[in-house]
């Protein structure tokens, strides 16, 4: 899998829109992670194509965090097209948004996003961070650094039997390899 920047940008825009246009970057990262996790639980597929990583404040989407922090350049029609640069630890919508303009999001995707918003929307950034520490067993304290979260480990944390977790992770890893080959063309 290769990060689908346009889709993750639209996922972030969806959450920001539903929150009135602004949200702390920590909370936005957590709801994006939890949405990708829920998609993996329900469908065996990542919504974002991002790498999962344990960091001191919990699990994150690695490249999405880099986009949030301005550490990588946004692609055309990507992050910077919809989301303003981080200011005072918050992100906001760059323009007035119509939800029907989020054309990368399927009905299944918006169902996942809405479920995550309903479940975690009222939590503060610190409550949701603590939640991910306590309820996402795939997260391991990286002791001030970061540690990749493998898909097999995630699927096992989601309650899948070891053989099924391996099969699902192998499928995602094969898809990632194919995506990388096509991206190099």
N, C-alpha and C positions, 0 to 999 in steps of 0.2 A: 504494500500500500504506500501511496505517496499522499502527503497531506493535500486535501482538497481545500485550499485556502478560501476559495469563493464560498464553499458550503459552510465552513466553520465561521466565516465572517457573517454569513446570514444567520447562523445559529446564535451567534453573539448578538446580532441586531435584533433578533426575535426576543431574546431575554431582556435586552435593554428597552425595547419598545414596551414590553409588558410591565416593565418596572418604571415607566415614565421617562425613559431616555437616559438615565444615569445609574451606575452601579459601581461598587468598589471592585477593583480588578481582582482581588482575592476571591470575592464571592462569585464573580463572573467565571473565573477559572474553575471553581468548584462545580458550579452548575453545568458548565460545558463538559467537564470530566464525567460527572455523574450521568449526563445524557448519553455520552459515548458508551459508558459502562452499561447503561440500561439497554441501549441498542444491541450491544454485544450479548447481553443476557437474553433478550427477547428473540433476536434474529441471527445471532452468531456473526454479525457484521458490524464493523466500525462505521459510524456516521462521518467521521472526520478523516480517517486515514493517518492520524497522528500517532506518534510514539508515546507510550505511557511511561511515566517516570515518577518514582518516589522522591519527594523533596521535603525539606524540614516542615513546611506547612501542609504536608499531605500529598496525595497523588495529583499529578498535573498532566496536561497534554503538552509535550515538550516544545514543538514548533509553534503552537498557538501561544504559549507563554512568551516565546521569542518575539512574535508579532505584537503581543500586548505591550511588551517592554520596549518596543522599537529597536530590537537588536538585529532584526533582519529586514530587508527591504520587501515591502508588499508588492505583489504582482498586480497586473492590470485587473481591474474589477475585483480586487481582493480587499484585504483588511482596511487599508487606508481609504478606500472608496466609501466605506460605511461607518467606520469607527474612528473617533478623534483620538489624538495622542493622549496618553495617560497624563492626568493632571491631579495632583493631590491624592494619589492612589485611587483615582476613579477613572472610569472610561464612560464615554457618552456617544450617542448617535451623532453622526456628522450632519445629517440632513433629516428633513421630515420624511417619514417612512410609511409606506403602505404595505401591510403584511402580504398582500397578493403579489408584490414585487419580489418576494423571496422565492424565486423560481427554482433554486437548488433543493428546496425542502419538499419532500413528498408528504402525503397525508400521514404515513407511518412515522416520518421524522417529527412532524409537528405534534403528533400524539405523544411521542416520547418527550419532547420539549415541554409540552403542557403538563404532563405527568410530573416531571421533575420540578417545574415551577410550582405546581400545587403542593408538592411534598416539601420543598425547601425554600420557597419564596419568602416566607415570613421569618426565616432564620437570619440572624446577623452574620457577617463575614466570619466572626470568631466561632459562632455556634456551628456553622457549616464546616469550618476547618476542623473543629473538634469532632464533629460527626464523622468526617472522613478518616480521622485517626482511629476512631473507635469501631466503625462499621464497614470499613474497606480493608479486609484482612490481607489483600494483596500489597498494601502499603507497608513498607518497612522504614523505620527511621534511618535516614542516610547519614546521620551524625554530621550535619552541616554541609553535606555535599548533595549528590543525587545518585539514584540507583534505578536502572531500567526495570520496568515491570513487564515480564514476558506474558504473552497471551495465554499460554498454558497455565501459568500461575493464576492469572485473572479468572479463567474459566473454572479452575478448581475452587477459587475463593467464592465464585458464584454458585457453587454446589454441584458442578458437573462432575461425574465420575472421571477418574484419571485417564482412561482410554478415550473417552469422548472429548475431554479437555485437550488432549494431545492431538486428536483428529481435527478439531476446530482450529487450534493454533496452527497446525500444519497447513490447513487450507488458507488461512489468513497470510501466513508467511509465503506460500506459493504465489498467492495473488500479489503480494508486495513485490516479489521478485519479477513477476510479469510486468507490473506497473513500472518498476524501475527500468526494465529493458525498453519499454516503449517510451519512457520519458527521455532516454538517452538518444533516441532516434531524431 
